[in-house]
């Protein structure tokens, strides 16, 4: 999954593509490097990110999705949003997309019913609070892996009760969202437990602070660390890698598959 941030303020400067020409260059690059799907976001979810009005988020998402549809009509597109209005407008304008929701429907009461109505694939992520407040909400009663697994057991039941088909659900443990560095690594060590729950798992570790702060470098210098942890995610059963660096991720998957065969 190639990240396309149509935003001016995402945490990794190399992924900020707020202008039309930059968006088109990024889409062409992702296609050339072998992306399986492109994830379009119009609202930065980095810790402490500024609020973005719905209309502005929609404008950004529409630019990204339109560009992918024009350059690669057959490419699967996901939309990184927690707003049901953005989902509905995207589907009405461009057809089916995957919904990639950092809140698992917790921030918009209409999200689950909207996903069910359009019968869309749905990536649900674990997070407490909002992007503005999540890093102050890292206290858990039990170990983080148990918390995440139990949360998704409850939440997937609620998704299916809302009409989302089981085979449409993908889980994201939410590395970096309402979790300390130590909790992120603990969650990574236990990722196989979530992968054993019967849903495909998406892992999004690309260039995050758990990597560059541990290594004492910057996000721009954290590609090697990303590749190392992506391999571990694959080893434990993750099915999708959400990445900034597509070529390196594709190579990682190819080598992992060769190793496993």
Secondary structure, 3 states (H helix, E strand, C coil): CEEEECCCCCCCHHHECCCHHHHHHHHHHHHHHCCCEEEEECCCCCCCCCCCCHHHHHHHHHHHHHHHHHHCCCCEEEEECCCHHHHHHHHHHHCCCEEEECCCCCCCCCHHHHHHHHCCCEEEECCCCCCCCHHHCCCCCCCHHHHHHHHHHHHHHHHHHCCCCHHHEEEECCCCCCCCHHHHHHHHHCHHHHHCCCCEEEECCCCCHHHHHHHCCCHHHCHHHHHHHHHHHHHHCCCEECECCHHHHHHHHHHHHHHHC
